[in-house]
Amino acid sequence: MFTGIVAAVGEVVSVDPLAQARRIVIAAPAGLLDDVRPGDSIAVDGVCQTVVSVDAERFSIDAIGTTLSRTTLAGFSAGRRVNLELALAFGERLGGHLVQGHVDGTGRVLSIERRDEYVLLDVSLPAEVSGVTVLHGSLTIDGVSLTVNALPGADRAQVALIPYTWEHTNLSRLTVGSDVNLEGDMLGRFVVHHLNLRSGGHS
């Protein structure tokens, strides 16, 4: 479980093909990995991954076929900057919202507009995400917990990025047309699922 509050921005060191997966090695800032052990979970651009090896400066993950087909990890290459968040420990402050790191689908950046101190970012929403996205609700973009600022259309959401978020995550690398990992609000997913069951529909 995560909060969507990015701890640091890392950098992809290498991507190597395996039989049914890709081994991705990521460098992390000093101190971030001090308490991380093989088997722990780390969110990489919002995708929950298991650490398979780790030292003081870098860690490795094995992204399997399912993950590669549903997220942006398939497009990773050396030099890419990625958002990193360690798994939430019970008893810590929940600064963002409850994030599972289970990406619902990918969206595309439709527009980026600077408004003095902040940036308005519009992204397309796949059906799995649009159905649980509400005005002023939560939306996770590349692992960053954000508040929905506007819903310009049924399949489009807008978020406002404050300078701190712009400077301390990798969202500043985005351009119009960039693909992003999206996770809809977890509570919204459960509500929709429950209502579908009550109405005899399917989630």
N, C-alpha and C positions, 0 to 999 in steps of 0.2 A: 504494500500500500504506500502511496506517495501523496504529496500535497500540491504538486505543481509549482513549488517554489524552487527555482533552479539554484543549485549549490555552486556550480562552476561551469565554465565552458571548457571542454576538452578538445582534442584534435585527433582525427583518425591518422594512425601511423601506417597501417597496412591493412589490406583486405586480401585474403587468400582463399581460393575455392577448396571446399572439402567435397566428399562424395555427394552428400545431400544437404549441404549447408555452406556457410562462409565464415571463416575465422576472421574476426575483426579485432585489431589491436588499437587501443585508444590511450593516448597520453593524457594525464590529468594533472592539475595544479598541485603543488607541494602541499602535503598534509591531508588532502581529500581522501586518500586511500589508506590512511594509517590504521583504521580499524576494520578494513574490508578483507574478507577471507573468501577463498573459492567456495562457491555455492550461494554466496550472498546475491541479492538482487540490486541492480542499478538501472534506473530509467535513462535511456539514451535517446534523446529527442522524443521523449514521452513513451518509449517502448520499453517495457519491463524485460530485462535480460539477465541471465544468470552468469555470474563471473566464473570463468573456468580456470583462469590463472591471474595472478596479481603480484606486483612488487611495488616499491615506493613511488614509482613514476608512471606506471601504465598497467592496464588490465586487458584481458582478452575475453571476448564473448563468441559464442557460436550461434549465428542467426540461421535458423532452419528455414526450409522451403515455405512453410505457412507464413512465417514472419516476413520473409522477403516478398511474398506475393501481396501482402496487405499493408505494407508500410513503405517508407522511403529508404529503408536500410539497403534495399537492393541497388540503390544508386550511390551508395557511399564509395568514396575513393580517398586515397591518402591526401591529407591536407584539409579535409572538410572539418569545420568547427561544429561541435555538437553540444547540446545542452545535457548536463549531467545532474542527477539527483539520487542521493542514497535513499534506501527504503526508510519509511517513517518508523521511529521507535515509539512505543507506547509511553505516554507521559509527556511527550514534547508538544509544543504549541502547534496548532494546525493553522498555519499562516495563509494557506490558499483554500482549496477544497479537496474532498476525498477523490483521489485519482488512483486508478488501478494499474495504469500502464498497459492496459489492453486496448490497443488502438482499434477504433471502430471502422476506420477507413481513412483515405487520404482526400484532401481538398486541394484547391489551387488558389494562389493569390490572384485576386481580380483587380485590386487597386491598392496603392499606397499613397496617402496624402498627408503631407506635413501641415500641422495647424499650430504654429508657434512652438510651444513647449512639447507638444505631444504629436503622435503619429496615428492616423486612422488607417486601419488595415482591414480590407474586405476579403473574405475567402468564400469559395464555393463549398457547399455542404452536401455530402452524399445523403441518401435517404435515411440511413441508419443514425445519422447525427442530427439532421434537420428535425426529425420527429421528436427529439427530446431537448431541443434548444429553444429557450424562451428569453424574452427581453429581460435584461439585467440578471439572467442566470449565468451559470458557469460554462466555459468551453476551454478545453485544453488544446493548445496549438504547439506542436513540437515539444510537448512536455511542460509548457508554461501555462499556469492557471490564469485565466483571463475572464473578465466580465463582458457579457454581450452588451455592446453599446447601442446597437440598432439591428433590425432585421429588414434590410431593404427588399428582400424577396423570400419566397418559401425555401429556396435552396441557397441562400446567401446570408452571411452574418458579418457584422462589423464589430471590431474591438478597438479600443483606444489604448495605445501604449505610452505610458509615462516615460520620461527620460531614463529613470533608473532601470526599467525593464529593457529598454532599447540598448542601454549600455552594458548590462550585466547578463544578457542572454545572446544567443546567436540569431535572434529574429532580425537584427540589423542587416544580416546578409541577404535577406529575402528581396526578390524583385518580382514584378508582375509576371505571372506564369510559373513561379516556383511551386513545387508540390510540398505539402506539409502534412504531418501526421495529426489526426484529429481524434479526440476522445470526448464523446458526449457526456453530459452530466450523469453520474452514476445513479443518483436518486431519481432523476427523470426516467432513466431506463427501467428501473424497477416499477415505477408508477405506470408507465406505458404497458409493460408486460402484464401487470396485474389487471389493468383495465381490459386488455385484449382477452385475457383468460375469462374475465367476468362476462364479456360480451360474446364469448364463444369464438373469437377470432384467434389469430396466431401472431406471436411476437416476431 
